[in-house]
Structure formats: structure tokens, C-alpha cells
Amino acid sequence: MPQLALSGIRVLDLSDGKGAYGARILADLGADVIKVEPPGGDPMRSIPPFAGDLPGHERSLYWLYRNVNKRSITLNLDSKEGQEIFKRLIKTADVVVETFEPGYMKQLGLDYETLRDINPRVIMASITDFGQTGPYSHYKGSDIVDFAMSGAMIVNGTPDRAPVNMPGSPARDCGAIYAMCGVMLALYARAFTGEGQYVEISAQEAALAGLFSWSIPGYSYRSAAGRIPFAGPRMMPRTGSLAIVPCKDGYVHWLATSPRQFAALYELLGNPPELVEMGNNILDVAPRIGEHIEKVTRHTMNMTMREFFEQGQGKFGLPCCPVCTPAEYIDNPHVKARSFFKEVEHPEAGKGLYATMPFKMTETPAEVRFPAPRLGQHNGEIYHDEMGFSMEELDALRRAGVI
Amino acid sequence: MVRPVLEGIRVLDFSNGAALPETLKMCGEFGADVIEVACSEYPEFLRRLGIDFDPNKSPAHNDAFRNRRCLGVNLTTPEGRAIILELIKASDIVAESYRPAVMVSWGLDYDSVKKVKPDIIYVSSHGWGSGGPYEGFQTYGPHAQHVTGLTWLWNHQDSPYPIGGNLIHPDHIASKMCFIALLAALDYRRRTGKGQLIDLSQIEVAAGLMGEVYLDVSMNQRLEPPMGNRSLYAAPHGCYKCKGLVNYEPGYPHMGGTDIRVPQEPTEDRWIAISVFSEEEWEGFCRAIGNPAWTTNRKFATLNQRLENVEELDRLVEEWTRQRDPFEAMEILQRAGVAAGVVECAEDQVNTDEQLKHRGFIIELDHPAAGRHLYLGEPIKLSKTPALPSSYAPLLGEHTNEILQEILGMSKQEIAQLRKEKVIE
């Protein structure tokens, strides 16, 4: 019977979009992740689009995806009673994830030092757009702003247009994922030291390292060699797509850098003499890459995406692929064979296909076990069953706006 | 001196490219002994991307392969493989990202390694992942964008065909996802004594970052077209021209599917990203740009109206940004509580971004073949067990002698003999 890697680990998740996906990773690995929401609901719940295009607290697709496997309680951390309840919860917690503005937790009297005094084993991860300290620490971020500041935006698109934002929340997801790397390190260290610690993450730094870690070394090396710096000061390599070319029914892509790969490309296309003469040494091809791609395209126009991909890969070992829509990806036979998407039914939003973790573990598999919680769905379980509040007390807290 | 978190953990590194090497870079940074197993007969892929194709001057390789030692050994020889099997007995983790047939042919696949070291943690990182019809298909970073639908979505709204991005971010992010799984496996082994296999797919990493899109497909039976820089729930929301943008040619003859020429002339590329979600932010925005008359136009009174008239709105916003340096515009807008950020390039990050400077995030390392260069620091700031100082990517075979002596107890004569037979280098 496989076990869950993080069973027995409790996470209090106070995060917005800067931490949500990260806390979900811990949840998928088996941690008991409790989403602590303000009584009005987490702002993520109102991000469109919605299931069935009906706006509502339980229907935001962004919310649903990033909060599976979590439980939800409501708690007003701005209130004195809320803070006291949170301090009681901290005694049961292994990890706290928060994404408030720097200084806000301290203002609430819930900063790391205070929480550590209550529970020395607790690990706290703070994720902000730009970091806890420094001249931009109080700057406001967003998905597109964090992406822009990471240095990863300027290289995308074509040179005649503005750089293009990446769909999703890539920069903030980097912050969330890096924070969980830190949490996992801290959990492992705790096994030896018995003590928790503080994990601090700037989404800007995390996105720089997580999306485009070669930009700075690339700039440094190219400048030193007297080359136009890749993504450098005066140069926009927004050339698009690393050679996507049209084919009979869509677009395909390949990457050839070694002699074997060039040979595979030529084989796939029937060894056309005008390509073969260009040779299979990257040093010869690179200066003429535009011409090379143009010649390849003349042949891809006679092939379907599937022919190019399956023959290119299966028969000749050419690293290549089709350019798919998200719907085509869901239907991809390999993705189905790996059961990457799991159908989960949410009581209000209905059935949907949820992406699971991108890794398989033979002993401690990560899995999607239950849908995102309804607002305050687990108030009873946590406050009454576990903490011993009576129904009357809970009613009073509700009326006072604490939960 | 605090004990580094991963001290005492030894990793044998058979990785290529970005995904797994960067995982191991992190392992090294937090104290693991990572041993890169390399051979000049089949050099690591990133070495092909060197400046002027010099294998020692690859910024990508020299970045991703930091924080480890390098053992030069030829795995196509039986003696080389025997050395590795001995080293595996003294290791905790084996990590590989060759095509699957390669590790099998060397007798170093999970099943074989497990026989030698039953509690090994074995990480396999491949584009598609194992267990399906495309298992073993060789893939690189861009493929993950293309097959998941990201490239299809990652475009301006009026893009005539999919353009996508130039990042290979699925590889870079995969390394962090893998690091989490690896730590989970290490902790499980600590508790139970059992190793396991981790099978990572970079393509799935890319898909995992846009899960809401697949919910839209499966719950709403809908394929939203590309949004470009716009948003469903914010306006203004975009990337706007700033002062300093020169040599900017609308209609630059871009690829049309085939042309990947890049401008040869110097081009100043100056933009700012702005996003305005709430009414409060909108008021702050209007105030920051000096409340020009158009901001009171009823066309822009509510978010819905701003979204309806977004093209006109974007034009008007750009009239303001175009007059300003992006850092200046960012400061003005941020002071008014508006999320705004320079679309930074590497030079901005090295020279102008005060935040990165304050945090010392960009570091300098001296590499024996490539010289002094800039790299990124470690984004994970741990209060009690911080990352160790980064060390340069080793030269091929730089630590061969010390590894064979220290771990396998080989004599100088044995090592000299193996070197003569070209088993090691």
C-alpha cells in the first residue's frame, strides 16, 4: 500500500496566487493543507473565467485548480479573536505559507518570531513580489508585472510588437514553487535539528531563476565576447518560437544541433539534396539558419503534424513535435496513458479534468484526492471537532465576523 | 557552523540540459556531494551552446552545472561501468536524463541499479515521461510549450499564427518541481529506509502551470483565444511603449513561419507592464498620470466600460508612458499604488534594478576556462540552514583523481592505469 510522502504534515495556507500552487503541491504529496480564508472568501475565488460562466465563490477555474486537496476554514486575522484562534492553530501546524505585504504579519502580531515562540518546530514561508526588504519591497505586483520584472518577458513575441505576457501565473508560480523547495529543505533539516525556520522568497528572483536562469550568464558571456548580448541592452531576440514552421494541417517544430539530429531531419524529409548540401554540423548551419529553415518548410508543407511528429520521432529519432491546442493536449495518447489528467467532481462547479503533479513516485505517489473546498467548508471539522468550540461559540464568532 | 541540510547525501549525476542539472545545482548548494559523470566522447548537450561554439564557454552549461564535482569516465567501456557500479553503492541518489535506451544499454537503469543499492532514489527526467506511446521521444524545452497548448495561447490577440515564447521555462521550472519530489523521497527514505523511482515529465510541468485552461476546456467545452497582454478582469492591463524605444519598426519582417532573422542594428527596447484591477487602483492610476481630461470620460468609468473600450484606453495610456523612461514611470505609478513594472532586460537587472542590487541576487564567479562572469544567486533564503556559496561548474574530469581515491580507495597506480586505458579522464 503506497503511503503519502507528507502525511501527518499540517500546512496553514494564508496565501493568494503567489503561494496557491505551491501549497497545492504539498497537498498532493499528502499534507493536510488548511486554506485560511477571510470570511468574505479568498480573492482568488473571483478570478474569471468561471465554471459554466456563472460567477460565484465556488466556480472560479483558477481557484478550483490551485486549491484541490485543501480544506477551508474562514478566519478574520484582522480581529483580536481571529489572531488568538490562529495562535492556537499554530500549535498544530508544521508549515505556514503567507503572501501578505512585508510587515503585515508583524502588524497582526503573527510574525515568524512570535509563531516560533508558540511552536519552535513551525516553518514559515513568506512570499512577496519583490522581497521582504529593499527599495521595491512595497511595490505592488501582479502576474504581468512580476513576469515583466523577472526579465523573462522581453524576449517573447516578435520584434515588431510588444513583448507578450505568458498565460497563467508563471512568475508567481515560480515564487510558490521555490517557496516549497525551501519548505521541503526546512522539513528535512527539522528531522535532524528539531527546529523550524523561516523561508523567504521574492517572486521576482524566483521567476528570474525559474523562467530564464540563463539570461544573466548569457548576457555576461556574450558581452565579454563582444557579441550582441542575448536579451541584452539593445537587442530583442523576440524572433518567435524557435522555428515553428507550417505544415499541411498546422504547425510543427524540430530542434537539431548534433550531426545525428541533422541526419534524422534530412532522412525524415527524404534527403532533399538542397538540405543535405548544407551539412550536419551546427557550425556550418548556424550562419545560414534562416535559409535552412526556409528549405525545411518547403518539405513540411507536404506532411501532416502527426506524420512529421510520429515518423520524425518514432522512425528517425528527431527531436520534434506538433504545435497543439490545449484541447488536443488533453486528447494526446501519451498524456492519457500516464493518466495525467484526473476527473474530479466538485459539488457546485461540476466535473472537470485536473492536471496532476508532473512526476510519478513509485512509493509515495502524489495524487488529486478531492476538489477545492467550499468557503468555510471545514469550519465544523476544525473549530468544533478538533478545537472543541461549541456550536454556540461558533455562532457568536460568526456573528462577530471572526469566522 | 550549521550543518548544511543535505550534508552526507551523495548524488551521481547523469543529467543533460537544464531540468535535472538545475535540480542537482540546488542539491549541491544545500550541501549534497553531487558528482557529474561526464565523458568527452559524448559531451553534455549544453556544451554545444558555447559562445562561438567553445564547449568551455557555454553560459548555460556553466550555470546549470555549478556546485558539483566532475568525474571523467567513459561509460561505453565495461571498466568504466564497473567503477560507476562501485560508486553507486556509496551514493544515495542517481539522476539521469539520457534517452531511456542509453541507461539500459549501460546497465544503469533503475532495476539494475536497485540490485546493487536497494534503497537508491533514482530520478529519471524525460520530456514526455515514461509509460506511454511517446516514451523515449527526445524532447527539449520548447517542445513542452508547443504540445501543451501554451504556444497556441501565448500570442497577441490578432496574431496570425502561433508565435509563443523564446523561453525554455518548462525545463527550468521542472528542476524545482523535481527538487520537491526528491526531498519528499529523501524524507521518506529517512523514515522507512526505502528508496524509490521518480519519473519526471517536463511537458507535464508546463501543463501544470496552466491547469485552469484545461478546466475551461473540460468544464466549459471552450477554447479561449489568446489574450495577449490583456486580462479578463483588469484594464488597463498591458505592456506599453516608453521613452527610449528607438529603431522600432512596426511590420519588421518577422518569421512568417520561416524567417528568424534578428535585427543587427542596436535597438533600445523600452516597455512597462501595468495592471489595474480595482477601482482604487484606477483612481490611483488617473492621479499618477495627472488626471488628464480623458480619464473622466464615461467610457472609462467602470471596469466593464474600460474593458469594452480597451483599445482606445491602451492608446491613451501609451501616450503617457511613451514620454517617460520605464523606471521613472514605474516609480510614479507605484507611488500611487498601481502595479507597474519595467519589462526588464538583462542589462537592467545587472545595472539598474535597485531591488536585485539591494538583495545581492546577481553574483560573480570565476570559472577556470571561461573567466569571471555573472550568475544568479539562490532564491531560497533559509534563516537557519542557508545555501552555501555557489561554486563554478567543474571542468571535465577535474575531480576524477580525488573521487576515485577518496570514495573507492584506488591507488595512484590503479588510476594511472585506467587513465592510460582511456577508461577515465
Interface residues (C-beta under 8 A of the other chain):
Chain A: Q3 A5 L6 Y21 I25 L29 I47 P48 P49 A51 G52 D53 L61 Y62 L64 Y65 R66 Y112 F130 G131 T133 G134 P135 Y136 S137 Y139 K140 G141 S142 D143 I144 V145 D146 F147 A148 M149 S150 G151 A152 M153 I154 V155 N156 G157 T158 P159 D160 R161 A162 P163 V164 N165 M166 P167 G168 S169 P170 D173 C174 I177 Y178 A179 M180 C181 G182 M184 L185 A186 L187 Y188 A189 A191 F192 T193 E195 Q197 Y198 V199 E200 I201 S202 Q204 E205 A206 L208 A209 G210 L211 F212 S213 W214 S215 I216 P217 G218 Y219 S220 Y221 R222 A224 A225 R227 I228 P229 F230 A231 G232 P233 R234 M235 M236 P237 R238 T239 G240 S241 L242 A243 I244 V245 P246 Y251 H253 L255 T257 S258 I282 L283 I289 G290 I293 E294 T297 Q313 G314 G317 L318 P319 C320 C321 P322 V323 C324 T325 P326 A327 E328 Y329 I330 N332 P333 H334 V335 K336 A337 R338 F340 F341 E343 A349 G350 K351 G352 L353 Y354 A355 T356 M357 P358 F359 K360 M361 T362 E363 T364 A366
Chain B: R3 V5 L6 A18 E22 M26 F30 F45 R48 L49 I51 D52 F53 K57 P59 A60 N62 D63 A64 W128 G129 S130 G131 G132 P133 Y134 E135 F137 Q138 T139 Y140 P142 H143 H146 V147 T148 G149 L150 T151 W152 L153 W154 N155 H156 Y161 P162 I163 G164 G165 N166 L167 H169 H172 I173 A174 K176 M177 C178 F179 I180 A181 L183 A184 A185 L186 D187 Y188 R190 T192 K194 G195 Q196 L197 I198 D199 L200 S201 Q202 I203 E204 V205 A207 G208 L209 M210 G211 E212 V213 Y214 L215 D216 V217 S218 M219 N220 R222 L223 E224 P226 M227 G228 N229 S231 L232 Y233 A234 H237 G238 C239 Y240 K241 E249 P250 G251 Y252 H254 M255 G257 T258 D259 I260 R261 V262 P263 Q264 P266 T267 E268 D269 W271 I272 A273 I274 S275 F277 M330 Q334 G337 V338 A339 A340 G341 V342 V343 E344 C345 A346 E347 D348 Q349 V350 D353 E354 Q355 L356 H358 R359 F361 I362 A370 G371 H373 L374 Y375 L376 G377 E378 P379 I380 K381 L382 S383 K384 T385
